[in-house]
Amino acid sequence: MTQPVRIGVLGTGKIAARALIEPALSVPEVQVTSVASRVLDRAERYAQGHGLRTWSTYDGLLDDPEIDVVYITLPPSLHAEWSIKAMEAGKDVLCEKPIAANAAEARAIDAAAIKTGRIFIEAFHYHHHPLARRVRDLVNARAVGEIERVTASFLLPRRFFGPGDIRFDSSLAGGVLMDAGCYCLHAIRHLLGEPRGVDAATAVVSEDDPGIDLSMTVDLGFDGGVTASAEASFLREEAPETVLEVQGTRGRIAVSSLYAPQWGGRLTGNWDGHSFDEAVDPTPSYVFQLQELVRCVRGGSPVITSAADGVATMKLIDACYAAAGMKPRQGSTGAC
């Protein structure tokens, strides 16, 4: 029997339980073995409920010969530094999105992946779920004709996040565009390709930290007159809302919960007088992401959410911040 892909967690972010430890129970080809925190007590508390080994330094985990893949849950400001160090230590990397604090850092990660020959996967988990593939197939098949416009939204209530959350700290490369917004931009890119530019962007910034965007709306232009818009927010009053709509010359597709199909995603559409309403596979998107990781690490499959793809997303994020009159995020590498 082939040995499972052994994964160590760098950082004690809450996302690891939902995105890795729990779904790993459904993917026997992976095994979560270790967690590292610069505060040993924090690592030990985190590990207690999961039976993990603990490290009090990040370097200690990177040096562990019994780890194949490092999962990085650190703030975006640290993604580039530790992704590069992990690959240089001979580890493959699964890194939480977005890939880095800015495009320059993303390019440094891509260069490190090429130089070391290691696998780097950006954790856009939704992209591996059958729902995302179904939407891409419909668009590529021109089911609704030639695409005219795509709109994407990801709106979250502020109450979802506790005090001191990294999303509201500009020194950690926070902001809504770096969280919910990057999903919208990533989805648009993978349906329409690269935009010719950012036509407009408007941000609502935090009174406590003017470097933090609490909401952002973006208008994008593409060749051939196709347009797209993205809206992300931490200011929604009601329940979360995630909607993607594709308008074509023959009809329309609408998707709810594209970025987390397990929340009750649904796909509806109509074209040429016909309509459909499809329920979605409720399997968590993180399970499909781990299955894809195994295919890449053990089977040599090409990485879909690669470092090169992450560079393109970060270039767009940087451009959106510039169009909104804000500075790009800063990371620990100093690249910008």
SVG drawing of the C-alpha trace seen along z (x, -y; Angstrom):
<svg xmlns="http://www.w3.org/2000/svg" viewBox="-39 -57 55 59">
<polyline fill="none" stroke="black" stroke-width="0.4" points="0.0,0.0 1.3,-3.4 2.2,-5.5 -0.2,-8.4 0.8,-11.9 1.9,-13.2 1.0,-16.9 2.3,-19.3 0.4,-22.5 2.3,-25.7 0.4,-28.0 -2.7,-27.5 -5.3,-29.2 -8.8,-28.1 -9.1,-27.2 -6.9,-24.1 -9.6,-22.1 -12.3,-22.8 -10.1,-22.8 -7.7,-20.0 -8.0,-17.9 -11.8,-17.2 -11.8,-16.4 -8.7,-14.3 -10.9,-11.8 -12.6,-11.2 -9.4,-10.9 -7.3,-8.0 -4.5,-8.9 -3.5,-11.8 -2.5,-11.9 -2.2,-15.1 0.7,-14.5 2.1,-17.8 1.4,-21.4 3.9,-24.2 3.4,-27.5 6.0,-30.0 4.1,-29.7 4.5,-26.1 1.5,-26.2 -0.7,-27.3 0.6,-24.4 0.0,-21.9 -3.6,-23.2 -4.3,-23.0 -2.8,-19.5 -4.6,-18.0 -7.9,-17.3 -6.2,-16.0 -3.4,-13.7 -0.7,-15.8 3.0,-16.2 3.9,-19.7 6.8,-22.1 7.6,-25.3 9.4,-26.7 8.3,-26.8 11.8,-25.6 11.5,-22.6 8.4,-21.4 10.1,-22.1 13.1,-20.0 10.9,-17.0 11.7,-14.2 8.3,-12.6 6.4,-15.4 5.8,-15.5 3.5,-18.6 3.4,-21.8 0.0,-23.4 0.4,-27.1 -2.4,-28.8 -0.4,-31.9 -1.5,-35.5 -1.0,-36.5 1.9,-38.7 3.9,-35.5 2.8,-33.3 5.7,-34.1 8.4,-33.8 7.3,-30.4 6.2,-28.9 9.6,-29.6 11.4,-28.2 9.2,-25.1 10.0,-24.4 13.7,-25.1 13.5,-22.5 12.3,-19.9 8.6,-20.1 5.6,-20.5 3.2,-23.3 -0.5,-23.8 -0.9,-27.5 -4.1,-29.3 -5.3,-31.9 -4.4,-34.4 -0.9,-33.2 0.9,-36.2 0.6,-39.8 1.2,-41.2 2.2,-40.2 5.9,-40.7 5.8,-38.1 3.7,-35.8 6.3,-35.9 9.0,-35.0 7.0,-31.9 6.6,-30.9 10.3,-31.3 11.0,-29.2 8.7,-26.4 10.4,-26.3 13.9,-26.4 13.2,-23.7 10.9,-21.5 8.5,-21.4 4.7,-21.4 2.9,-24.5 -0.9,-24.5 -2.9,-27.6 -5.9,-26.6 -8.8,-27.7 -10.7,-24.6 -13.9,-25.6 -12.2,-25.2 -11.9,-21.4 -15.6,-20.9 -17.9,-19.4 -20.0,-22.6 -17.1,-24.8 -16.3,-22.4 -20.0,-22.3 -20.1,-26.1 -16.9,-26.2 -18.1,-23.5 -21.4,-25.3 -19.5,-28.6 -16.9,-26.9 -19.7,-25.0 -21.4,-28.4 -24.6,-27.1 -25.9,-30.6 -24.3,-31.9 -21.5,-34.4 -20.7,-35.8 -21.6,-39.4 -21.2,-39.9 -20.2,-38.1 -21.0,-39.3 -19.6,-37.8 -20.3,-38.6 -19.2,-37.3 -20.8,-39.2 -20.1,-38.4 -21.3,-39.9 -18.8,-41.5 -20.1,-39.4 -18.6,-36.4 -15.1,-37.5 -13.8,-37.9 -11.6,-40.7 -8.1,-40.8 -8.9,-38.8 -6.1,-39.0 -8.5,-40.1 -8.7,-43.6 -5.0,-44.1 -3.2,-45.9 0.2,-44.9 -0.8,-41.2 -2.0,-42.0 -5.7,-41.9 -8.7,-43.4 -11.8,-42.0 -10.3,-41.9 -7.6,-39.6 -10.3,-37.3 -13.7,-37.0 -12.8,-39.3 -10.0,-37.1 -12.6,-34.3 -14.6,-36.5 -11.7,-37.7 -10.3,-34.1 -13.7,-32.8 -14.0,-35.7 -10.5,-35.1 -11.2,-31.4 -14.4,-32.1 -13.2,-35.0 -9.5,-35.0 -7.3,-38.0 -9.0,-41.4 -7.6,-44.2 -7.8,-46.4 -9.6,-47.6 -12.2,-50.1 -13.1,-51.2 -12.8,-50.2 -14.4,-51.6 -13.6,-50.7 -15.1,-51.4 -12.1,-51.5 -12.0,-50.9 -12.0,-53.8 -9.6,-51.9 -7.2,-51.0 -7.5,-53.0 -5.3,-50.4 -8.1,-47.9 -10.9,-47.7 -14.1,-46.5 -15.9,-46.4 -14.8,-46.6 -16.6,-46.8 -14.6,-46.4 -15.5,-46.8 -13.4,-44.9 -13.2,-45.2 -12.3,-42.4 -11.6,-42.2 -14.6,-42.2 -16.7,-44.4 -17.3,-41.8 -17.6,-43.2 -17.4,-41.8 -18.0,-43.1 -17.0,-41.8 -18.3,-42.8 -16.9,-41.7 -17.9,-42.9 -17.5,-42.3 -20.4,-44.7 -23.5,-42.6 -26.3,-42.9 -28.1,-39.6 -26.8,-36.1 -23.8,-35.6 -24.5,-35.8 -22.4,-34.3 -23.7,-34.6 -22.1,-34.3 -24.1,-35.2 -23.2,-34.7 -25.2,-36.6 -24.9,-35.5 -26.5,-36.3 -28.9,-33.2 -29.6,-33.1 -28.2,-33.2 -26.6,-31.0 -26.8,-31.8 -24.8,-30.0 -25.3,-30.3 -22.5,-29.3 -20.0,-28.6 -17.1,-29.2 -18.6,-26.8 -21.0,-24.4 -21.5,-22.6 -23.4,-25.7 -26.3,-24.7 -25.1,-25.6 -27.5,-25.7 -27.1,-26.1 -30.0,-27.6 -30.2,-28.8 -32.2,-29.4 -31.4,-29.6 -33.5,-29.5 -36.7,-29.1 -35.4,-26.2 -34.7,-26.4 -33.0,-24.1 -32.5,-24.0 -29.8,-21.7 -28.9,-20.7 -25.2,-20.5 -23.1,-17.7 -22.9,-18.6 -19.5,-17.0 -17.2,-19.7 -15.0,-21.3 -12.1,-20.7 -12.4,-16.9 -12.0,-17.5 -9.0,-19.7 -7.3,-17.0 -8.0,-14.4 -6.5,-16.8 -3.5,-17.3 -2.9,-13.5 -3.2,-13.4 -0.6,-16.1 1.9,-14.9 1.6,-11.1 0.3,-11.0 2.1,-13.8 -1.0,-15.6 -0.5,-19.3 -1.4,-21.8 -4.5,-23.8 -4.3,-26.4 -0.5,-26.8 1.9,-29.6 1.8,-30.9 -2.0,-31.2 -1.6,-32.9 0.6,-35.5 -2.2,-36.5 -4.7,-36.8 -2.3,-38.9 -1.6,-41.2 -5.3,-41.8 -5.7,-42.4 -2.8,-44.9 -4.5,-46.7 -7.8,-46.8 -6.2,-48.4 -4.5,-51.0 -7.8,-51.8 -9.5,-52.3 -6.7,-54.7 -5.2,-52.2 -1.7,-50.7 -1.0,-47.1 -0.5,-44.8 3.0,-44.5 4.5,-41.2 7.4,-40.1 9.7,-39.7 9.6,-43.4 8.8,-42.7 6.2,-45.1"/>
</svg>
